[in-house]
Amino acid sequence: MLGKSRFGIVVAGVVGLFLLLPLVAVVPFSFTAKRFLSLPGGEYSLRHYWALLDTDTWLASIGTSFLIAIVSSIVATVLATTFALGIWLLRPRLAGIVTGLVLLPIVVPPVTSAVSIYFLLAQIGLLDTIPGVIIGHVVVTVPFAVVAIMATLNRMDRTLDQAARILGASPFQSIGLVILPNIRFGLFTAWFISLVMSWEESSVTLFISGVNVTTLPKRMWDNLRLDLDPAIAAISVLMTLLTALVIILRGSRQQG
Amino acid sequence: MAIISKPPLSPIGMQIMLWALPALLVLAYVLPFAGVALRSVTRPAPGLENYVRIVASPDLRMILYRTVLICGVSTILTVPLAYILAYYWVMGRAVTSRLMEICIFLPFWISVLVRAFGWMVILRNNGLASDLATFLGLPAEMLATGRSANSVVIGMVHFMVPFAVLPMASVMRKIDHRVLLAANGLGAAAPYVFWRVFLPMSAPGIYSALSVSFILSLGFFVTPMVLGGGRVTMIAEAVFVQMFQTANWGLGSALGIILMLFVLAVLWLVRSVVKLDQSVSR
């Protein structure tokens, strides 16, 4: 097998390093003492990390992104949950078509979705507003939440719901007391996926926000395109550390 | 039992629960999408003018051609790299597997902007790659690809590898290890077991990785714009430019529709290929 060949494992190691390379490469740039993007060259400074606390620019964007991510992920999870429960409990005749409709934004290229949502928000006057961006994020993240919840529901034992009903629970009591507690990990996964996707969403956001609403990805984008401020290296390092922390914590909990 | 397993008479509340999301998506997604399709044939004047222009204009034709070429090259590079990672993630020893998992999921969860920025500081002129080339005594251009199609391909492959790993890993997990042991017991050497047993059994994963990567790459937008710097325009970037820089909504819409038709065509093709493959192997 490949497993026994030295060559295979070396290649896998090289590919792994290739994946980590750009994440590591930005680290030295974040510690430069100069005003422009450069290697520190002996002079280290944390000034670009402090710059992230500027309440007019970076910190404001972090706050905006956080607010939008929290609200849109909760809305997406609630809508996905009610929809998945509806399909699971009622088994409507049109289930296949309706599910296809709901999953459509996964297949459609993000730019095409972005153009659609741009026209929608322009029509209802919510372009470049926080509610507008939330609508956009809900639309593109909700299918992923639906997939996560449906996967959990399909593994659940239907007889639990039936038992609850026979014992006198109303449909909604059964949902609240039996079904939802049983699929809570699926709900959490759905919420978490929507949260991360909204936090990082760039393609749709670039179309529908601009001057008034500047999410973190939007600010990073402007930065990459215009002035290449080293603060972008600092925020990249922080986001990478945060992600690494979550992955390592999750891994150790799985093993423990 | 028949009475219980039939869904109960549904209260109106349950119907509202079910239809809330589809209704929202029809209003906020499907209808606006129909609007895009409509604009592509009505702006600036009714007719197929925008589509004719895309086919007739050498510039726009070049963009379509470049999109297919760059996406094809990236996909072909992505899948073998991802296969090796998936293999050691699923089949490797505990430590190897854990290391592979970190290499796969750390980039997976990180913003495309951070990843494009990382490649930018490496590949740009006078960036880290050119420093390395100078250090090794090589011409700088050999490693520092600057704003070019090569940089875009590197950035895209880097983005797509984790996405290509997932479908292949899930197929590999389902492969019965006893089959591999049986092949080995019947006298097949390790490389033979891999090439003649494991690889064919993991083929469905390779097909879905190919299609996921290609479809994903068609919609790429941030990576080409950051790493190509406007010199390597692909279709998604062209949509953005038409919408906001030249404010040509009709043409932008038409390009968006063409992009989606492309994705649907690829999906359809993949489905027929997989079906064909299944009917042959049966």
Contacts between the chains, C-beta under 8 A, distances in Angstrom:
chain1	res1	chain2	res2	distance
A	1	B	91	7.2
A	1	B	180	7.1
A	1	B	190	4.8
A	1	B	193	6.0
A	1	B	194	5.4
A	1	B	198	7.1
A	2	B	87	5.9
A	2	B	91	7.4
A	2	B	190	7.9
A	2	B	194	5.3
A	2	B	198	7.9
A	3	B	88	7.7
A	3	B	91	5.5
A	3	B	92	6.5
A	3	B	93	8.0
A	4	B	190	5.6
A	5	B	190	7.6
A	5	B	191	7.7
A	8	B	84	6.8
A	8	B	87	7.5
A	8	B	88	7.5
A	9	B	88	6.6
A	9	B	92	7.7
A	9	B	96	6.9
A	11	B	84	5.5
A	12	B	84	4.8
A	12	B	85	6.0
A	12	B	87	7.3
A	12	B	88	4.5
A	12	B	92	7.8
A	12	B	96	7.7
A	12	B	100	6.7
A	15	B	81	4.9
A	15	B	84	5.7
A	15	B	85	5.5
A	15	B	103	7.6
A	15	B	161	7.3
A	16	B	85	6.7
A	16	B	99	6.6
A	16	B	100	6.3
A	16	B	103	3.5
A	17	B	103	7.7
A	18	B	81	7.6
A	18	B	158	7.0
A	19	B	85	7.9
A	19	B	103	4.9
A	19	B	104	7.1
A	19	B	106	7.4
A	19	B	107	4.9
A	19	B	158	6.6
A	19	B	161	6.2
A	19	B	162	7.4
A	20	B	103	6.0
A	20	B	106	6.7
A	20	B	107	7.3
A	21	B	118	7.3
A	21	B	122	7.0
A	22	B	115	5.6
A	22	B	117	7.7
A	22	B	118	2.5
A	22	B	119	4.9
A	22	B	121	7.9
A	22	B	122	6.3
A	22	B	158	6.6
A	23	B	106	6.7
A	23	B	107	6.7
A	23	B	110	6.7
A	23	B	114	7.3
A	23	B	115	7.4
A	23	B	118	5.8
A	25	B	118	5.2
A	25	B	121	5.5
A	25	B	122	5.0
A	25	B	128	5.8
A	26	B	114	7.5
A	26	B	117	6.4
A	26	B	118	5.1
A	26	B	121	5.9
A	29	B	121	5.8
A	37	B	121	7.3
A	79	B	20	6.1
A	79	B	21	4.4
A	79	B	24	6.8
A	80	B	21	6.9
A	82	B	17	3.9
A	82	B	18	7.2
A	82	B	20	5.8
A	82	B	21	6.9
A	83	B	17	7.4
A	83	B	18	6.4
A	83	B	20	7.0
A	83	B	21	4.0
A	83	B	22	7.2
A	85	B	17	6.2
A	85	B	18	7.8
A	86	B	14	6.3
A	86	B	15	7.6
A	86	B	17	4.8
A	86	B	18	2.6
A	86	B	19	7.3
A	87	B	18	6.7
A	89	B	7	6.3
A	89	B	10	7.7
A	89	B	14	6.6
A	90	B	7	5.6
A	90	B	10	5.3
A	90	B	14	6.2
A	90	B	15	7.5
A	90	B	18	5.9
A	91	B	7	5.8
A	92	B	18	6.8
A	98	B	22	5.2
A	101	B	22	5.7
A	101	B	25	6.3
A	101	B	26	7.5
A	101	B	30	7.1
A	102	B	21	6.0
A	102	B	22	6.1
A	102	B	25	6.1
A	104	B	25	7.4
A	104	B	29	7.0
A	104	B	30	7.5
A	105	B	25	7.8
A	105	B	29	6.4
A	107	B	215	7.8
A	107	B	263	6.5
A	107	B	264	7.7
A	107	B	267	7.0
A	108	B	33	7.6
A	108	B	260	5.7
A	108	B	263	7.3
A	109	B	218	6.2
A	109	B	219	3.4
A	109	B	236	6.7
A	109	B	256	7.7
A	109	B	259	5.0
A	109	B	260	6.0
A	109	B	263	5.8
A	110	B	219	5.2
A	110	B	221	6.9
A	110	B	236	7.7
A	111	B	219	5.9
A	111	B	221	5.6
A	111	B	235	8.0
A	111	B	236	4.2
A	111	B	239	4.8
A	111	B	240	6.9
A	111	B	256	6.1
A	111	B	259	6.6
A	112	B	33	7.5
A	112	B	36	7.2
A	112	B	219	7.8
A	112	B	239	7.7
A	112	B	256	4.2
A	112	B	257	7.3
A	112	B	259	5.7
A	112	B	260	4.8
A	113	B	29	7.4
A	113	B	33	8.0
A	115	B	36	5.3
A	115	B	239	6.4
A	115	B	243	6.5
A	115	B	252	6.4
A	115	B	253	6.2
A	115	B	256	4.7
A	116	B	29	6.4
A	116	B	32	4.0
A	116	B	33	4.4
A	116	B	35	7.1
A	116	B	36	5.2
A	117	B	28	7.4
A	117	B	29	7.5
A	117	B	32	6.4
A	118	B	243	7.1
A	119	B	32	5.2
A	119	B	35	5.2
A	119	B	36	6.4
A	119	B	39	7.4
A	120	B	28	6.0
A	120	B	29	7.9
A	120	B	31	7.7
A	120	B	32	3.9
A	120	B	35	7.7
A	123	B	32	7.8
A	135	B	28	6.0
A	138	B	24	7.9
A	139	B	24	8.0
A	139	B	25	6.7
A	139	B	28	5.4
A	139	B	29	5.3
A	142	B	21	6.7
A	142	B	25	7.6
A	146	B	21	7.6
A	158	B	5	7.7
A	162	B	4	5.1
A	162	B	5	7.2
A	165	B	4	7.6
A	165	B	8	6.8
A	166	B	4	6.9
A	171	B	8	6.5
A	171	B	10	7.8
A	171	B	11	6.3
A	171	B	14	6.2
A	172	B	11	8.0
A	172	B	13	7.0
A	196	B	109	6.4
A	200	B	110	8.0
A	200	B	111	4.3
A	200	B	112	7.3
A	200	B	113	7.9
A	202	B	111	7.2
A	202	B	112	6.3
A	202	B	113	6.0
A	202	B	222	5.5
A	203	B	219	7.6
A	203	B	221	5.3
A	203	B	222	6.9
A	203	B	236	7.8
A	206	B	240	7.3
A	207	B	240	7.5
A	207	B	243	7.1
A	207	B	244	7.9
A	217	B	111	6.2
A	217	B	113	5.6
A	220	B	111	7.5
A	220	B	113	4.6
A	220	B	114	7.6
A	220	B	117	7.4
A	221	B	113	6.2
A	221	B	222	7.3
A	224	B	113	6.8
A	224	B	116	7.3
A	224	B	117	6.0
A	224	B	120	7.3
A	224	B	226	5.4
A	225	B	225	7.6
A	225	B	226	7.8
A	232	B	117	6.1
A	233	B	117	7.5
A	233	B	121	7.6
A	236	B	114	4.4
A	236	B	117	5.9
A	236	B	118	7.0
A	239	B	110	6.4
A	239	B	111	6.5
A	239	B	114	5.8
A	240	B	106	7.3
A	240	B	110	6.0
A	240	B	114	6.8
A	243	B	106	6.1
A	243	B	109	4.8
A	243	B	110	5.4
A	244	B	102	7.9
A	244	B	106	5.9
A	246	B	109	7.5
A	247	B	102	6.4
A	247	B	105	5.5
A	247	B	106	6.2
A	247	B	109	7.2
A	248	B	102	7.9
A	251	B	98	7.0
A	251	B	101	7.3
A	251	B	102	7.9
